[in-house]
Amino acid sequence: MSDTRKPKRPAPSARWRAGLVSLGALALALVGTGPAHADDGTATTPTDLFNGYQHCSTDASAPTFLWGGEGVFVEGVAQGTPPSNPTGSGFMGVQYRAWPVSDPTQVTTVSNSYATVGNEAGAVVPSTALTDGQTYVWQARTVSGASASDWSASCYFTVDNVRPDQPPTVTSPNYPPNVFNQGGSAVQFSFGANGVGDVAGYEYDWQQDLGVIGVPIGDHGIPQPTDPYSDPKHFARATTLGGSATASLIPPEGSGLYRLWVRSLDRAGNPSDETSYMFFVKYDGPTATPLVPKVQFDKVTPFRLSPNPGVQAISPVVSYTLQTFGASGQQTTQVKAAGDGSAEVNLTLDGAYGDFFYVSSTSANGWISSSYWWTTGPVDTSPTVSSDIYAENGSSGGSGVPGTFTFAPKVKGVASYTYSFNWGTPTTVKAIAGGSAQISWTPPQSGWYDLEVYATTKDGIQLAPYDYYFTVN
């Protein structure tokens, strides 16, 4: 099964490398401590060679550039047959030798004595054996007891421990800073190396946390590196080493201030300091208009959705996203737009305290507009409460004197009322024709009382409560 874990891209001080644990990496802790193996195994040349979790380059003129500040992790898959006699360990070994291309006499050898057939087993070429700017060649071979395979093909890497010393330059021809720009089209960005000669590309995001370029680890601990520049939402390759790059980006939903964070990357993935580009987008949300003279509670209301003219002129609106907040809670609905960018939608407005919704448009080019806010304003759905004896906010009646209380609706469709005196056990009574109800109640003693009442509609919507205060003589 493939290990799909993918570490976050590094903070600016980190380096382009993966830190995932594989079987080979676990075995690394045991490097050089294993016993001598039995001599009844066979060893063939390792396969699946990687350095720094990147592919081995067998082209001396195109080495893989790697950060070597903590050494370079080299790995391969052992091949052959492990020792099988009773005194054998069952493990094989993988040996690695590396040397500067410029001086083949300076050979560094490292080993992993606990390799298993078919799984990556790695070792670290220590940083003390590496010099910044130097190109190295390395090879691997499998060892099984007294048997050793041929050395593998040569792999080449160049150590680059120096990060770009200048942040990149960032400009936009169609969204200049310090003015409110019309939204609707992708932002065109241009990135420059700012005089740094080994910039290979640029990384960017609308969030400042430019994190890790990760390498997932697949079956048998085999790294699965991908080209980060295949992701145009976050990376752009320089046209030449030390050159510029461009990107076409749709900002997140909404208008206002935007900031794109950018840093340059050298061939080893070493990042520069971050820089940012700020610009403004003026409000570009659609409108929502009810198609009835008066909006009524708990009734279906048709609305017309119309695009922002500036957005529509740049790229036609193809859909709307509505977020409604009513008796059923928050709901999100997608509505398809007509050819002119408009749409009609039916909404049931059943919020006990009023209704509101947000609507944004999506254009054919992927632009998501600001959200338009529509509201009924405050709506009072609490019942009206009256009494023949006990007047609201007054002092009347007496202990043991019964009184009648009448509940009347402010909205249509009320089916019942639920009430309680002084926060006691609630009681529910059905409404009669017209939505009203009446109860008789006898106070057990004198004093101050709170009668709390709320109505429930035929659709099961609990409406706003009302508190009726009075004093019994």
C-alpha positions as CSV (number, residue, x, y, z in Angstrom):
1,M,0.0,0.0,0.0
2,S,1.3,3.5,-0.8
3,D,2.1,5.8,2.0
4,T,0.4,9.0,0.9
5,R,1.6,11.1,3.7
6,K,3.0,14.4,2.4
7,P,4.9,16.8,4.6
8,K,4.1,20.5,4.5
9,R,6.3,22.6,2.4
10,P,9.2,24.1,4.5
11,A,9.2,27.4,6.2
12,P,11.7,29.9,4.6
13,S,14.6,28.5,6.6
14,A,14.0,24.9,5.7
15,R,15.3,23.0,2.6
16,W,13.8,21.2,-0.3
17,R,13.8,17.7,0.9
18,A,11.4,15.1,2.4
19,G,11.6,13.8,5.9
20,L,9.3,10.9,5.6
21,V,10.0,7.7,7.4
22,S,10.6,4.7,5.2
23,L,11.8,1.2,5.9
24,G,15.2,2.2,4.6
25,A,15.3,5.3,6.9
26,L,14.3,3.1,9.9
27,A,17.2,0.8,9.1
28,L,19.5,3.8,9.0
29,A,19.6,3.9,12.8
30,L,21.3,0.6,12.7
31,V,24.0,1.4,10.1
32,G,27.3,-0.2,10.7
33,T,26.2,-2.2,13.8
34,G,25.2,-5.5,12.2
35,P,27.0,-8.8,12.5
36,A,28.8,-10.6,9.7
37,H,26.4,-12.4,7.5
38,A,26.5,-16.0,6.4
39,D,28.1,-16.6,3.0
40,D,25.3,-18.6,1.4
41,G,23.4,-15.7,0.0
42,T,23.6,-14.1,-3.4
43,A,23.8,-10.4,-4.2
44,T,22.8,-8.5,-7.4
45,T,23.0,-4.8,-8.2
46,P,20.6,-2.5,-6.3
47,T,17.8,-0.8,-8.1
48,D,15.6,2.3,-7.5
49,L,18.4,4.7,-6.6
50,F,17.6,8.0,-5.0
51,N,19.5,10.8,-3.4
52,G,17.9,13.4,-1.1
53,Y,14.5,11.7,-2.0
54,Q,15.1,12.9,-5.6
55,H,15.8,10.7,-8.6
56,C,19.3,9.6,-9.3
57,S,20.8,11.5,-12.3
58,T,23.1,9.3,-14.3
59,D,24.1,12.3,-16.5
60,A,27.3,13.9,-15.3
61,S,26.4,17.1,-17.2
62,A,23.0,17.3,-15.4
63,P,23.5,16.4,-11.7
64,T,20.7,16.6,-9.2
65,F,21.2,19.7,-7.0
66,L,20.8,19.0,-3.3
67,W,21.1,20.7,0.0
68,G,23.8,18.9,2.0
69,G,23.9,20.8,5.3
70,E,22.9,17.6,7.2
71,G,24.5,15.2,4.7
72,V,22.9,13.6,1.7
73,F,20.6,10.6,2.1
74,V,21.4,8.0,-0.6
75,E,19.3,4.9,-1.0
76,G,18.6,1.9,-3.2
77,V,16.7,-1.4,-3.1
78,A,18.8,-4.5,-2.3
79,Q,18.5,-7.3,-4.8
80,G,19.5,-11.0,-4.5
81,T,19.0,-13.8,-1.9
82,P,19.7,-13.2,1.8
83,P,21.6,-15.8,3.9
84,S,19.3,-18.7,4.8
85,N,21.3,-21.0,7.0
86,P,20.5,-21.2,10.8
87,T,23.3,-18.8,11.8
88,G,22.4,-16.3,9.1
89,S,20.7,-13.0,10.0
90,G,18.3,-13.0,7.1
91,F,19.4,-9.4,6.3
92,M,21.5,-8.1,3.5
93,G,23.7,-5.1,3.2
94,V,23.8,-2.1,0.9
95,Q,27.1,-0.3,0.5
96,Y,27.5,3.2,-1.0
97,R,30.6,5.0,-2.1
98,A,30.8,8.6,-3.1
99,W,33.6,10.9,-4.2
100,P,34.1,14.4,-5.8
101,V,34.1,14.2,-9.6
102,S,37.1,16.4,-9.4
103,D,39.0,14.0,-7.1
104,P,38.2,10.3,-7.4
105,T,40.7,9.5,-4.7
106,Q,38.6,11.0,-2.0
107,V,36.1,8.2,-1.5
108,T,33.6,8.1,1.3
109,T,31.9,4.7,2.0
110,V,28.7,4.3,4.1
111,S,26.6,1.2,4.6
112,N,23.2,-0.1,5.7
113,S,23.7,-3.6,7.2
114,Y,20.0,-4.3,7.7
115,A,18.5,-4.2,4.2
116,T,15.7,-6.6,3.1
117,V,15.2,-7.6,-0.5
118,G,12.8,-5.4,-2.4
119,N,12.8,-2.5,0.1
120,E,14.7,0.8,0.1
121,A,17.7,0.8,2.4
122,G,19.6,4.1,2.8
123,A,22.6,5.7,4.4
124,V,23.9,9.2,4.8
125,V,26.9,10.6,3.1
126,P,27.9,12.9,6.0
127,S,28.1,16.7,5.6
128,T,31.8,16.6,6.6
129,A,32.5,14.8,3.4
130,L,30.7,17.4,1.2
131,T,31.7,20.8,0.0
132,D,29.3,23.4,-1.2
133,G,29.4,23.8,-4.9
134,Q,31.1,20.5,-5.5
135,T,29.7,17.8,-7.7
136,Y,29.8,14.2,-6.5
137,V,29.4,10.8,-8.0
138,W,28.1,7.8,-6.0
139,Q,27.4,4.1,-6.6
140,A,25.7,1.3,-4.6
141,R,26.1,-2.4,-4.4
142,T,24.3,-5.2,-2.5
143,V,26.2,-7.4,0.0
144,S,25.0,-10.8,1.1
145,G,27.4,-12.6,3.4
146,A,30.7,-12.9,1.5
147,S,28.9,-12.1,-1.8
148,A,28.9,-8.6,-3.3
149,S,27.2,-7.5,-6.4
150,D,28.6,-5.2,-9.1
151,W,28.5,-1.5,-8.4
152,S,25.5,0.3,-9.8
153,A,25.5,2.9,-12.5
154,S,26.9,6.2,-11.3
155,C,24.6,8.9,-9.9
156,Y,25.6,12.6,-9.8
157,F,24.6,15.4,-7.5
158,T,25.9,18.9,-6.7
159,V,25.8,20.3,-3.2
160,D,24.1,23.7,-2.9
161,N,23.9,25.0,0.6
162,V,23.5,28.7,-0.2
163,R,20.0,30.1,-0.5
164,P,19.1,33.0,-2.8
165,D,20.3,36.2,-1.0
166,Q,17.6,38.5,-2.5
167,P,13.8,38.1,-2.5
168,P,12.2,38.1,-5.9
169,T,10.5,41.1,-7.6
170,V,6.8,40.9,-8.2
171,T,4.6,43.1,-10.5
172,S,1.2,42.8,-12.1
173,P,0.3,44.6,-15.3
174,N,-3.5,44.3,-14.9
175,Y,-3.9,44.7,-11.1
176,P,-1.7,47.6,-10.1
177,P,-1.3,48.5,-6.5
178,N,-2.8,51.5,-4.7
179,V,-6.0,51.6,-6.8
180,F,-9.3,49.7,-6.7
181,N,-9.3,47.3,-9.6
182,Q,-12.3,45.9,-11.4
183,G,-12.5,42.2,-10.5
184,G,-13.4,39.4,-13.0
185,S,-10.2,38.5,-14.7
186,A,-7.2,36.4,-13.5
187,V,-4.4,38.4,-12.0
188,Q,-1.3,38.4,-14.3
189,F,1.9,38.3,-12.2
190,S,5.6,38.6,-13.3
191,F,8.3,37.4,-11.0
192,G,12.0,38.4,-11.3
193,A,15.1,36.9,-9.8
194,N,16.3,40.3,-8.5
195,G,19.9,39.6,-9.7
196,V,20.3,36.1,-8.2
197,G,21.9,34.0,-10.9
198,D,20.8,30.5,-9.8
199,V,17.1,31.0,-9.3
200,A,15.3,28.0,-10.9
201,G,11.7,29.1,-10.1
202,Y,9.2,30.7,-7.8
203,E,6.8,29.6,-5.1
204,Y,3.7,31.6,-4.1
205,D,0.5,31.6,-2.3
206,W,-2.3,33.8,-1.0
207,Q,-1.3,32.7,2.5
208,Q,2.0,33.7,4.0
209,D,2.8,30.1,5.1
210,L,4.8,28.9,2.1
211,G,5.3,25.4,3.4
212,V,6.9,22.2,2.3
213,I,7.6,20.7,-1.1
214,G,6.8,17.1,-0.1
215,V,7.8,13.8,-1.5
216,P,5.3,11.0,-0.8
217,I,6.7,7.5,-0.1
218,G,5.2,4.6,-2.0
219,D,5.3,0.8,-1.6
220,H,8.6,-0.7,-0.3
221,G,9.7,2.8,0.9
222,I,10.4,4.0,-2.7
223,P,10.2,7.8,-3.0
224,Q,7.8,9.2,-5.5
225,P,9.2,12.7,-6.3
226,T,7.2,15.0,-8.6
227,D,8.0,18.2,-10.4
228,P,6.7,21.0,-8.1
229,Y,6.5,23.3,-11.2
230,S,3.7,21.1,-12.5
231,D,1.4,22.9,-10.0
232,P,0.8,26.3,-11.6
233,K,-1.3,27.4,-8.6
234,H,1.7,27.6,-6.4
235,F,4.9,27.3,-8.6
236,A,6.3,28.8,-11.8
237,R,9.6,27.7,-13.4
238,A,12.0,30.4,-14.5
239,T,12.4,30.7,-18.2
240,T,16.1,30.4,-17.8
241,L,18.4,29.9,-14.8
242,G,18.3,33.2,-13.0
243,G,15.4,34.3,-15.2
244,S,11.8,35.5,-14.7
245,A,8.5,33.7,-14.7
246,T,4.8,34.5,-15.0
247,A,1.6,33.2,-13.4
248,S,-2.1,33.7,-14.0
249,L,-4.0,33.4,-10.7
250,I,-7.6,33.7,-9.5
251,P,-7.6,35.2,-6.0
252,P,-9.9,33.8,-3.3
253,E,-13.5,34.8,-3.1
254,G,-14.4,38.4,-2.2
255,S,-13.2,41.9,-2.8
256,G,-10.9,44.2,-0.9
257,L,-7.2,43.9,-0.1
258,Y,-5.2,40.9,-1.5
259,R,-1.6,39.9,-0.9
260,L,0.4,37.3,-2.8
261,W,3.4,36.0,-1.0
262,V,6.3,34.9,-3.2
263,R,9.8,33.5,-2.8
264,S,12.4,32.3,-5.3
265,L,13.9,28.8,-5.3
266,D,17.3,27.7,-6.5
267,R,18.0,24.3,-8.1
268,A,18.3,22.6,-4.7
269,G,15.0,24.1,-3.6
270,N,16.7,26.5,-1.2
271,P,14.2,29.4,-0.7
272,S,14.9,33.1,-0.6
273,D,13.2,35.4,1.8
274,E,9.6,36.1,1.1
275,T,8.2,39.2,-0.5
276,S,4.6,40.2,-1.2
277,Y,2.5,42.1,-3.7
278,M,-0.6,43.9,-2.5
279,F,-3.5,45.1,-4.6
280,F,-7.2,46.1,-4.2
281,V,-10.3,44.7,-5.9
282,K,-13.5,46.8,-5.7
283,Y,-16.8,45.2,-4.7
284,D,-18.1,43.0,-7.5
285,G,-20.9,41.0,-6.0
286,P,-24.3,40.2,-7.7
287,T,-27.7,41.5,-6.6
288,A,-30.8,39.6,-5.4
289,T,-34.2,41.1,-5.9
290,P,-37.5,39.6,-4.6
291,L,-40.1,39.2,-7.4
292,V,-43.1,39.8,-5.1
293,P,-44.4,43.1,-3.6
294,K,-44.1,41.8,0.0
295,V,-42.0,39.0,1.4
296,Q,-44.1,36.8,3.8
297,F,-42.9,34.6,6.6
298,D,-42.7,30.8,5.7
299,K,-43.8,31.4,2.1
300,V,-41.9,30.6,-1.0
301,T,-40.4,33.8,-2.4
302,P,-39.0,34.0,-5.9
303,F,-35.8,36.0,-6.4
304,R,-33.9,37.2,-9.4
305,L,-30.1,37.0,-9.2
306,S,-28.2,39.5,-11.5
307,P,-24.5,39.6,-12.1
308,N,-22.2,42.5,-11.5
309,P,-22.0,44.3,-14.9
310,G,-18.2,44.6,-14.7
311,V,-17.8,40.9,-13.9
312,Q,-20.3,39.9,-16.6
313,A,-18.5,42.0,-19.3
314,I,-15.2,40.3,-18.6
315,S,-16.4,36.7,-18.4
316,P,-20.0,35.5,-18.3
317,V,-21.4,34.4,-15.0
318,V,-22.4,30.7,-15.2
319,S,-23.6,30.0,-11.7
320,Y,-24.5,31.4,-8.3
321,T,-23.7,30.0,-4.8
322,L,-26.3,30.8,-2.1
323,Q,-25.8,30.4,1.6
324,T,-29.1,30.6,3.4
325,F,-29.7,30.8,7.1
326,G,-33.3,29.8,8.2
327,A,-35.2,27.4,10.4
328,S,-33.3,24.5,9.0
329,G,-29.9,26.1,9.7
330,Q,-27.2,27.0,7.2
331,Q,-27.6,25.5,3.7
332,T,-25.6,26.0,0.5
333,T,-27.3,25.9,-2.9
334,Q,-25.9,26.1,-6.4
335,V,-28.0,27.8,-9.0
336,K,-27.2,27.7,-12.8
337,A,-27.3,31.0,-14.6
338,A,-28.9,31.8,-17.9
339,G,-27.1,33.0,-21.0
340,D,-27.3,36.6,-19.8
341,G,-25.8,35.7,-16.4
342,S,-29.1,36.0,-14.5
343,A,-31.0,33.3,-12.6
344,E,-34.2,32.9,-10.7
345,V,-34.5,30.9,-7.4
346,N,-37.3,30.2,-5.0
347,L,-36.5,30.6,-1.3
348,T,-38.7,29.8,1.7
349,L,-38.0,32.5,4.3
350,D,-38.7,30.9,7.7
351,G,-36.3,32.3,10.2
352,A,-37.9,33.0,13.5
353,Y,-36.1,36.3,13.9
354,G,-35.8,37.2,10.2
355,D,-33.9,35.9,7.2
356,F,-30.7,36.6,5.4
357,F,-28.6,34.9,2.8
358,Y,-25.3,35.4,0.9
359,V,-25.0,35.0,-2.8
360,S,-21.8,35.0,-4.9
361,S,-21.3,34.5,-8.6
362,T,-18.9,32.2,-10.5
363,S,-17.7,33.2,-14.0
364,A,-16.8,31.0,-16.9
365,N,-13.1,31.8,-16.2
366,G,-13.4,30.6,-12.6
367,W,-13.6,34.1,-11.0
368,I,-15.7,34.0,-7.8
369,S,-17.2,37.3,-6.9
370,S,-17.8,39.0,-3.6
371,S,-20.9,37.9,-1.7
372,Y,-24.0,40.0,-1.7
373,W,-26.0,40.1,1.5
374,W,-29.8,40.2,1.4
375,T,-32.0,40.4,4.5
376,T,-35.6,40.8,5.6
377,G,-34.4,42.8,8.5
378,P,-35.6,41.9,12.0
379,V,-38.9,39.9,12.0
380,D,-41.1,39.6,15.1
381,T,-42.7,36.1,15.2
382,S,-43.4,36.1,18.9
383,P,-47.0,35.7,20.0
384,T,-49.3,38.5,21.4
385,V,-50.3,37.7,25.0
386,S,-53.2,39.3,26.9
387,S,-55.3,38.6,30.1
388,D,-58.7,39.5,31.4
389,I,-57.4,39.8,35.0
390,Y,-53.6,39.9,35.1
391,A,-52.5,42.9,33.2
392,E,-49.0,43.0,31.7
393,N,-46.5,44.8,33.9
394,G,-49.3,45.5,36.4
395,S,-50.4,44.4,39.8
396,S,-53.9,42.8,40.0
397,G,-55.9,39.7,40.9
398,G,-54.8,37.7,43.9
399,S,-53.8,34.3,45.2
400,G,-56.4,31.7,44.1
401,V,-58.1,34.1,41.7
402,P,-58.3,32.5,38.2
403,G,-57.4,34.4,35.1
404,T,-57.7,33.8,31.4
405,F,-54.7,34.3,29.1
406,T,-55.1,34.6,25.3
407,F,-52.3,33.9,22.8
408,A,-52.6,35.4,19.3
409,P,-50.2,35.0,16.3
410,K,-48.3,37.7,14.4
411,V,-47.7,35.3,11.5
412,K,-49.8,32.8,9.7
413,G,-49.7,29.0,10.0
414,V,-49.5,28.7,13.9
415,A,-50.5,25.3,15.1
416,S,-49.8,25.4,18.8
417,Y,-48.4,27.4,21.7
418,T,-46.0,26.2,24.4
419,Y,-46.0,28.1,27.7
420,S,-44.6,28.0,31.3
421,F,-45.0,30.2,34.4
422,N,-41.8,31.1,36.2
423,W,-39.8,28.6,34.1
424,G,-41.8,25.6,35.3
425,T,-42.7,22.6,33.3
426,P,-43.8,23.7,29.8
427,T,-47.3,23.0,28.6
428,T,-48.5,22.9,24.9
429,V,-52.0,23.8,23.7
430,K,-53.4,23.6,20.2
431,A,-54.4,26.7,18.3
432,I,-57.9,27.1,17.1
433,A,-59.0,28.4,13.7
434,G,-57.2,31.7,13.1
435,G,-54.2,30.6,15.1
436,S,-55.1,31.8,18.6
437,A,-55.4,29.9,21.9
438,Q,-56.7,30.5,25.4
439,I,-55.8,29.1,28.8
440,S,-57.1,29.5,32.3
441,W,-54.6,29.7,35.2
442,T,-55.0,30.3,38.9
443,P,-52.0,31.7,40.8
444,P,-51.0,29.6,43.8
445,Q,-49.7,32.6,45.7
446,S,-49.0,36.4,45.5
447,G,-45.9,37.7,43.9
448,W,-44.2,38.4,40.6
449,Y,-44.6,36.1,37.6
450,D,-43.1,35.5,34.2
451,L,-45.3,33.8,31.6
452,E,-43.1,32.7,28.7
453,V,-44.9,31.7,25.4
454,Y,-43.8,30.6,22.0
455,A,-45.7,29.4,19.0
456,T,-45.0,26.4,16.6
457,T,-46.1,26.5,13.0
458,K,-47.8,23.7,11.0
459,D,-44.4,23.2,9.4
460,G,-42.8,22.5,12.8
461,I,-41.0,25.8,13.0
462,Q,-40.5,27.1,16.6
463,L,-41.0,30.8,16.6
464,A,-39.6,33.5,18.8
465,P,-40.7,33.5,22.5
466,Y,-42.5,36.3,24.4
467,D,-42.2,37.0,28.1
468,Y,-45.3,38.4,29.8
469,Y,-44.6,39.9,33.2
470,F,-47.2,40.6,35.9
471,T,-47.7,40.8,39.6
472,V,-50.4,38.9,41.7
473,N,-51.7,40.9,44.6
